[in-house]
Amino acid sequence: VRRLAIALVHHPVLDRDGAIVTSAVTNLDVHDIARSARTYGASDYFVVHPIEAQRGLVERIVTHWREGSSAARIPDRKEALSVLSTVPSLEAAIERLGGRGAVELWATSARSRPDSLGYADASARLAEDGPAVLLVLGTSWGLAPEVVAACDRVLAPVGCEARGDGFNHLSVRAACAIMLDRLTSRR
Ligand code: SAM
């Protein structure tokens, strides 16, 4: 079984006009993705943000729930947040996992492409031995093309293809939970 980690990227991401921007941290993404990560056995949840003040904000939220009376009051939240750390860049997250040679990067997108990695294949690969897999999630209007290009594979979008009207615009935290469930279905 391979190590699985998650990166939530706030830069570089796209805005609705396709420009490269830096998005702000969303409190719900901090908590909900940490819970999903811990539940499905991800070793790490990296909140990737280049701005120190935004990383500081996330660290303050995490410290609030990891220490003191709040930690005692809601211990499962403390446990979920134990997998979270902040990093300034995707490269820093990769370093934390042992460097580029030790990690396979799987980008995610709501858009389907001909060379997407399907979930049957992806979950089988994860169940084998091999390098760690870093699941790369976007914010705002999604990952910048340069991030996707730097990844090894792009996972197929999740949604109900059979329904056929093409709408699949999930929140990143909902998409993450569904992807983790599909990816770990063989574990
Ligand atoms: N149009 C953007 C795209 O194609 O990535 C949607 C951005 S969405 C608001 C933010 C992030 O949520 C995406 O970068 C991706 O990680 C995830 N996401 C949202 N819907 C998804 C879906 N149906 N399948 C896979 N990932 C999805």
Boltz pocket constraint, residues with backbone or C-beta under 6 A from the ligand:
constraints:
  - pocket:
      binder: B
      contacts: [[A, 108], [A, 109], [A, 110], [A, 111], [A, 136], [A, 137], [A, 138], [A, 139], [A, 140], [A, 141], [A, 142], [A, 143], [A, 155], [A, 156], [A, 157], [A, 158], [A, 159], [A, 168], [A, 169], [A, 170], [A, 171], [A, 172], [A, 173], [A, 175], [A, 176]]
      max_distance: 6.0
